[in-house]
Amino acid sequence: MTLKRLLTVAVSAFLLLHSQLAFSAGSEPNPSGFAIKRGVNLSHWLSQDFGWVPREEWITRNDIRYIASIGFDHVRLPIDEKEMWHEDGSPNEEAFALLTDALGWCSEEGLRVIVDLHTVRAHHFNAVNEGLKNSLWTDPAAQEQFFDLWSQLSERLSSYPVSEVAYEIMNEPVADDHEDWNRLVAKSLERIRAQEPDRVVVIGSNLWQIPETLGALKVPAGDKNIILSTHVYSPFVFTHYTAEWTPLKDYRGEVNYPGKVLADEEYERLMKLNGGSLSDLVKDSNLEWGKEQMKAKFQAAVDRAEELGLQLYCGEFGCLPTVPREGRLQYYEDITAAMEELGMAWANWEYKGDFGIFEWHSESMNIGAPDLEMIHRLVGD
C-alpha cells in the first residue's frame, strides 16, 4: 500500500471515529449524513435582533470563517417570524437574503447549519416571565399560520443538501399540556416531509426543552432523520446570575461553581422567599455541581434517545460573565466534557452577545476581542 493510500485510510478512520462521537449511545448516524459535534448559536441576528449594530454587520462572511477556524463544525441559526415575515405575512426578502448568504458562507467553510424557528408571533419561550400568554396552543388560525411558515421555509430551502442543512421545528415550546406540543410537531413534520422526506429535523420537548420532559415527546416511529434536542442552563442561579429577564434579576448574593452554588443558609432563604415562588429556579443550587452532576442532569434525555434509537443534541447551554471568571470557565469545561462523554453533540449559546465567546461590554452593548480562554475550554486547541 502506498504512503498516499495509507494516509487516506488513516484520515478516513479518524473522521469516522470523531463523527461517531457526536451520536448518543445506541443510535445510528442519520441516513442523510447530517453529522455534527460542536457548534455555536448565531443569535441576535435573524432572531431577537436588539439593534446593537446594523444587522448586515453583526454576522458576516468573516465571522463564519472564524467559527470554522476555531474548531466548530456547525452553527445553529435562530430565525424569528417577525424578522423574516412582515405583519401581513409577506416575506422580508432582505432578511431572507441574509439567510441565503449565511447558508452559502457556511457551505463554503464546511459548516453545517440548523435553521431554528426560534419565536413566532403566537409563541415566545419567555412569555410566562413577561406576563404574556402564548396563543399558539389555543388558536387554530395561529397554528395554521405556523404550519404555513414551515411549508414556506421548506420550499425555499429544499435545494440545500440534506447533509448540510437541517431544520428545528421550534425553540423551547411552553405548553400547558405536552400533547399540545406533540400535535404541533406531528403536523409540522407532516408539512416538511411532504416536500422533503430526507431532511433532518431537530425536535425538542415541551417546557423549554429540559431533559426531564423528553420522555413525553412523541415522534414518528421509524423516522431516523430526526435529532432529539435538549437545553440545559443548570445550575440556573449561577448561569443566569443577575439576568434581567429572570425572576432572580435582583439577587446579588454570593454564587459558586463547582460545588454548591449557594451556601446552605442562603439556599434555605431563597427557597422560601416570596412564598416559595423561586423554588423551581433555586432547588438544584444545593447540589455538588461538576462534571458528574452535569452528566446526571442529562441522563433522562440520554435514556429517551437510546430508547428511540435517535441522536441527542444539546442546542443551548451557557453562562453569563457576571459570575467569578474561573467558575464560569470551569462550567464550560465540565458541561462540554459531560456531553461528549455521553456521546452528545452540542451548540453553546452564543457567538456574540452577553453569553458569547467574545468579551462583552454590557453598558455599551458592544463586543470586544475573542475570549480565547473560553474558546479553549469549549473546543480545545
C-alpha positions as CSV (number, residue, x, y, z in Angstrom):
1,M,0.0,0.0,0.0
2,T,1.4,3.4,-1.0
3,L,2.1,6.1,1.6
4,K,-0.7,8.3,0.0
5,R,-3.1,5.4,0.3
6,L,-2.1,4.8,4.0
7,L,-2.7,8.5,4.8
8,T,-6.1,8.4,3.1
9,V,-7.2,5.4,5.1
10,A,-5.9,6.9,8.3
11,V,-7.6,10.2,7.7
12,S,-10.9,8.4,6.8
13,A,-10.7,6.3,10.0
14,F,-10.1,9.4,12.1
15,L,-13.0,11.3,10.6
16,L,-15.3,8.3,11.0
17,L,-14.3,7.9,14.7
18,H,-14.8,11.5,15.5
19,S,-18.1,11.8,13.7
20,Q,-19.5,8.9,15.6
21,L,-18.7,10.6,18.9
22,A,-21.5,13.0,18.1
23,F,-24.1,10.3,18.3
24,S,-25.8,9.2,21.5
25,A,-25.2,5.7,22.7
26,G,-27.4,3.1,21.0
27,S,-28.2,5.3,18.0
28,E,-27.0,5.3,14.4
29,P,-26.0,8.4,12.4
30,N,-29.0,9.7,10.5
31,P,-29.3,8.4,6.9
32,S,-29.0,11.8,5.4
33,G,-25.4,12.2,6.7
34,F,-26.0,15.4,8.7
35,A,-23.1,14.9,11.1
36,I,-22.4,17.4,13.9
37,K,-20.4,17.5,17.1
38,R,-19.6,21.0,18.3
39,G,-21.4,24.2,17.3
40,V,-22.4,27.7,18.3
41,N,-25.6,29.8,18.1
42,L,-25.8,32.8,15.7
43,S,-28.1,34.7,18.0
44,H,-29.4,38.3,17.8
45,W,-29.2,38.4,14.0
46,L,-32.3,37.0,12.4
47,S,-33.8,36.4,15.8
48,Q,-34.1,38.6,18.9
49,D,-32.4,41.4,17.0
50,F,-31.9,44.2,19.5
51,G,-30.3,46.6,17.0
52,W,-26.9,46.8,18.7
53,V,-25.3,47.2,15.3
54,P,-26.6,47.1,11.7
55,R,-27.7,43.6,11.0
56,E,-25.6,43.2,7.9
57,E,-22.5,43.9,10.2
58,W,-23.5,41.6,13.1
59,I,-22.7,38.3,11.2
60,T,-20.5,38.4,8.1
61,R,-18.5,36.0,5.9
62,N,-15.5,36.7,8.2
63,D,-17.5,35.5,11.2
64,I,-18.4,32.3,9.6
65,R,-14.7,31.8,8.5
66,Y,-13.6,32.4,12.1
67,I,-16.2,30.0,13.5
68,A,-14.8,27.2,11.3
69,S,-11.2,28.1,12.0
70,I,-11.5,27.7,15.8
71,G,-12.9,24.2,15.6
72,F,-16.7,24.4,15.4
73,D,-18.4,22.1,12.8
74,H,-21.9,23.7,12.7
75,V,-24.0,26.6,13.6
76,R,-27.5,26.8,15.0
77,L,-29.2,29.7,13.2
78,P,-32.2,31.1,15.1
79,I,-34.8,32.9,13.0
80,D,-38.0,34.7,14.2
81,E,-41.3,35.1,12.3
82,K,-41.3,38.8,12.9
83,E,-37.8,39.2,11.5
84,M,-38.4,37.0,8.4
85,W,-42.0,37.9,7.6
86,H,-43.9,41.2,7.7
87,E,-47.1,41.7,9.7
88,D,-49.2,41.0,6.5
89,G,-47.5,37.6,6.1
90,S,-45.3,38.6,3.2
91,P,-41.6,37.5,3.3
92,N,-39.0,40.1,4.3
93,E,-36.7,39.5,1.4
94,E,-33.8,41.4,2.9
95,A,-33.8,39.1,5.9
96,F,-34.1,36.0,3.6
97,A,-31.2,37.3,1.6
98,L,-29.1,37.3,4.7
99,L,-30.2,33.8,5.5
100,T,-29.2,32.8,2.0
101,D,-25.8,34.5,2.4
102,A,-25.2,32.6,5.7
103,L,-26.1,29.2,4.2
104,G,-23.7,29.9,1.3
105,W,-20.9,31.0,3.6
106,C,-21.3,28.0,5.8
107,S,-21.2,25.6,2.9
108,E,-18.0,27.2,1.6
109,E,-16.4,26.9,5.1
110,G,-17.6,23.3,5.7
111,L,-20.0,24.2,8.4
112,R,-23.4,22.5,8.7
113,V,-26.4,24.6,9.7
114,I,-29.5,24.1,11.8
115,V,-32.2,26.6,10.8
116,D,-34.2,27.1,14.1
117,L,-37.6,28.7,14.0
118,H,-36.9,30.5,17.3
119,T,-40.0,32.6,18.0
120,V,-43.3,33.2,16.2
121,R,-45.8,35.9,16.8
122,A,-48.1,33.4,18.6
123,H,-45.4,32.0,20.9
124,H,-42.4,33.2,22.8
125,F,-40.4,30.9,25.2
126,N,-40.2,33.7,27.9
127,A,-43.8,34.8,27.7
128,V,-44.6,33.5,31.2
129,N,-41.9,35.7,32.8
130,E,-43.2,38.8,30.9
131,G,-46.8,38.3,31.9
132,L,-47.9,37.3,28.4
133,K,-49.8,34.3,27.1
134,N,-49.0,32.2,24.0
135,S,-51.9,31.9,21.7
136,L,-50.3,29.1,19.6
137,W,-51.8,26.3,21.7
138,T,-55.4,27.5,21.6
139,D,-55.9,29.5,18.3
140,P,-56.4,27.3,15.2
141,A,-55.5,30.2,12.9
142,A,-52.2,30.7,14.7
143,Q,-51.5,27.0,14.3
144,E,-52.3,27.1,10.6
145,Q,-50.0,30.1,10.2
146,F,-47.2,28.2,12.0
147,F,-47.6,25.2,9.6
148,D,-47.6,27.6,6.6
149,L,-44.3,29.1,7.8
150,W,-42.8,25.7,7.6
151,S,-44.3,25.0,4.2
152,Q,-42.7,28.2,3.0
153,L,-39.3,27.5,4.7
154,S,-39.2,24.0,3.3
155,E,-40.0,25.3,-0.2
156,R,-37.3,27.9,0.0
157,L,-34.6,25.7,1.5
158,S,-35.3,22.4,-0.2
159,S,-32.4,22.8,-2.7
160,Y,-29.8,22.8,0.1
161,P,-28.1,19.4,0.6
162,V,-29.7,17.3,3.4
163,S,-26.1,16.6,4.6
164,E,-25.5,20.4,5.2
165,V,-28.8,21.9,6.4
166,A,-31.3,20.7,9.0
167,Y,-34.4,22.3,10.5
168,E,-35.5,22.8,14.1
169,I,-39.3,23.0,14.3
170,M,-39.5,25.5,17.2
171,N,-37.3,26.7,20.1
172,E,-38.4,25.9,23.7
173,P,-42.1,25.2,23.4
174,V,-44.0,26.1,26.6
175,A,-47.5,24.5,26.5
176,D,-49.7,23.6,29.4
177,D,-50.2,20.1,28.0
178,H,-47.4,18.0,26.5
179,E,-49.9,16.7,23.9
180,D,-50.4,20.3,22.5
181,W,-46.8,20.3,21.5
182,N,-46.9,16.7,20.2
183,R,-49.8,17.6,17.9
184,L,-48.0,20.6,16.6
185,V,-44.8,18.5,16.0
186,A,-46.8,15.9,14.1
187,K,-48.5,18.3,11.8
188,S,-45.3,20.4,11.2
189,L,-43.3,17.3,10.4
190,E,-46.0,16.3,8.0
191,R,-45.7,19.6,6.1
192,I,-41.9,19.2,5.9
193,R,-41.9,15.6,4.9
194,A,-44.4,16.3,2.1
195,Q,-41.6,18.2,0.3
196,E,-38.5,16.8,2.0
197,P,-38.7,13.2,3.1
198,D,-34.9,13.1,3.8
199,R,-34.4,16.4,5.6
200,V,-33.0,16.1,9.1
201,V,-35.4,17.7,11.6
202,V,-34.4,18.7,15.2
203,I,-37.1,18.4,17.8
204,G,-37.0,19.3,21.5
205,S,-39.5,18.6,24.2
206,N,-42.2,20.8,25.9
207,L,-41.3,23.2,28.7
208,W,-38.1,24.8,27.4
209,Q,-36.6,21.5,26.1
210,I,-35.5,20.5,29.5
211,P,-34.1,16.9,29.7
212,E,-36.8,15.8,32.2
213,T,-39.7,16.3,29.7
214,L,-38.1,14.5,26.7
215,G,-39.9,11.3,27.7
216,A,-43.2,12.9,26.9
217,L,-42.2,13.9,23.4
218,K,-43.7,11.8,20.6
219,V,-42.0,11.4,17.2
220,P,-42.9,9.1,14.3
221,A,-41.6,5.6,14.6
222,G,-39.0,4.7,12.0
223,D,-38.1,8.2,11.0
224,K,-34.3,8.2,11.6
225,N,-33.8,11.7,10.1
226,I,-34.8,13.2,13.5
227,I,-32.4,14.5,16.1
228,L,-33.7,14.9,19.6
229,S,-32.8,18.2,21.3
230,T,-32.5,19.4,24.9
231,H,-31.4,22.6,26.5
232,V,-29.6,22.9,29.9
233,Y,-28.8,26.0,31.8
234,S,-28.3,24.3,35.2
235,P,-27.4,25.4,37.8
236,F,-29.7,28.3,36.9
237,V,-28.8,30.6,39.8
238,F,-25.2,30.5,38.6
239,T,-25.6,30.6,34.8
240,H,-28.2,33.4,34.9
241,Y,-26.7,35.4,37.8
242,T,-28.3,39.0,37.6
243,A,-30.0,38.2,34.3
244,E,-32.6,41.0,34.0
245,W,-35.2,38.8,32.2
246,T,-35.5,36.3,35.1
247,P,-37.3,36.5,38.5
248,L,-33.8,36.3,40.1
249,K,-32.6,39.5,38.4
250,D,-32.1,41.4,41.7
251,Y,-30.3,38.7,43.6
252,R,-26.7,39.8,44.5
253,G,-25.6,37.1,46.9
254,E,-22.5,35.0,46.5
255,V,-22.6,32.2,43.9
256,N,-20.1,29.5,43.4
257,Y,-19.1,26.8,40.9
258,P,-18.0,24.0,41.1
259,G,-19.7,22.6,44.2
260,K,-22.8,24.1,45.9
261,V,-23.9,27.3,44.1
262,L,-25.4,28.7,47.3
263,A,-24.4,28.4,51.0
264,D,-26.9,26.3,52.9
265,E,-28.4,29.3,54.8
266,E,-28.8,31.3,51.6
267,Y,-30.3,28.3,49.8
268,E,-33.0,27.9,52.5
269,R,-33.8,31.6,52.5
270,L,-34.2,31.7,48.7
271,M,-36.3,28.5,48.6
272,K,-38.8,30.2,51.0
273,L,-38.7,33.7,49.5
274,N,-41.9,35.1,48.1
275,G,-43.9,32.1,49.3
276,G,-41.5,29.7,47.6
277,S,-42.2,31.2,44.1
278,L,-38.5,30.9,43.2
279,S,-38.1,27.3,44.3
280,D,-38.1,25.8,40.8
281,L,-35.1,28.0,39.8
282,V,-33.3,27.6,43.1
283,K,-33.8,24.0,44.0
284,D,-30.7,22.5,42.4
285,S,-28.4,25.1,43.9
286,N,-27.5,22.9,46.9
287,L,-26.2,20.0,44.7
288,E,-22.5,19.4,44.3
289,W,-22.1,20.7,40.8
290,G,-19.3,19.5,38.5
291,K,-18.9,17.2,35.5
292,E,-20.6,14.2,37.1
293,Q,-23.7,16.2,38.2
294,M,-23.9,17.6,34.7
295,K,-24.0,14.1,33.3
296,A,-26.7,13.2,35.8
297,K,-28.7,16.3,34.6
298,F,-28.7,15.0,31.0
299,Q,-29.5,11.3,31.9
300,A,-33.2,11.4,31.4
301,A,-32.7,12.8,27.8
302,V,-29.9,10.2,27.1
303,D,-32.3,7.4,28.2
304,R,-35.0,8.6,25.9
305,A,-32.7,9.0,23.0
306,E,-31.4,5.5,23.5
307,E,-35.0,4.1,23.8
308,L,-35.9,5.7,20.4
309,G,-32.6,5.0,18.8
310,L,-32.1,8.6,17.8
311,Q,-29.3,11.1,18.1
312,L,-29.2,13.5,21.0
313,Y,-28.2,17.2,20.8
314,C,-27.9,20.0,23.3
315,G,-28.8,23.1,21.3
316,E,-28.3,25.6,24.1
317,F,-26.2,26.0,27.2
318,G,-24.2,28.8,28.6
319,C,-23.3,31.1,31.5
320,L,-23.3,34.8,31.8
321,P,-19.9,36.6,32.6
322,T,-21.5,38.1,35.7
323,V,-20.1,35.3,37.9
324,P,-16.5,34.7,39.0
325,R,-14.5,34.1,35.9
326,E,-12.7,30.8,36.9
327,G,-16.0,29.3,37.9
328,R,-17.5,30.3,34.5
329,L,-14.6,28.7,32.7
330,Q,-14.9,25.5,34.8
331,Y,-18.6,25.4,34.0
332,Y,-17.9,25.3,30.3
333,E,-15.2,22.7,30.6
334,D,-17.4,20.5,32.8
335,I,-20.6,20.7,30.7
336,T,-18.8,20.1,27.4
337,A,-16.9,17.2,28.8
338,A,-20.1,15.7,30.2
339,M,-21.9,15.9,26.9
340,E,-19.0,14.4,24.9
341,E,-18.6,11.6,27.4
342,L,-22.4,10.9,26.9
343,G,-21.9,11.0,23.1
344,M,-23.9,14.2,22.6
345,A,-23.4,16.9,20.0
346,W,-23.8,20.5,21.2
347,A,-24.1,24.2,20.4
348,N,-23.3,26.8,23.0
349,W,-25.3,29.9,23.5
350,E,-23.9,32.0,21.9
351,Y,-21.4,33.5,19.4
352,K,-21.9,37.2,20.0
353,G,-23.9,38.6,23.0
354,D,-23.9,38.6,26.7
355,F,-23.3,34.8,26.8
356,G,-20.9,34.9,23.8
357,I,-17.4,33.8,23.1
358,F,-16.3,37.4,22.7
359,E,-15.7,39.9,25.5
360,W,-19.0,41.7,26.2
361,H,-19.3,45.3,27.3
362,S,-22.8,45.4,28.8
363,E,-23.0,49.2,29.3
364,S,-22.3,50.0,25.6
365,M,-23.7,46.7,24.3
366,N,-20.5,46.2,22.2
367,I,-18.3,43.2,21.7
368,G,-14.6,43.1,22.3
369,A,-11.9,40.6,21.5
370,P,-12.4,36.9,21.3
371,D,-12.3,35.2,24.7
372,L,-9.5,32.8,23.8
373,E,-9.5,31.0,27.2
374,M,-13.2,30.4,27.0
375,I,-12.9,29.2,23.4
376,H,-10.2,26.8,24.5
377,R,-12.5,25.4,27.2
378,L,-15.1,24.8,24.6
379,V,-13.2,23.3,21.6
380,G,-9.6,22.8,22.8
381,D,-6.6,23.9,20.9
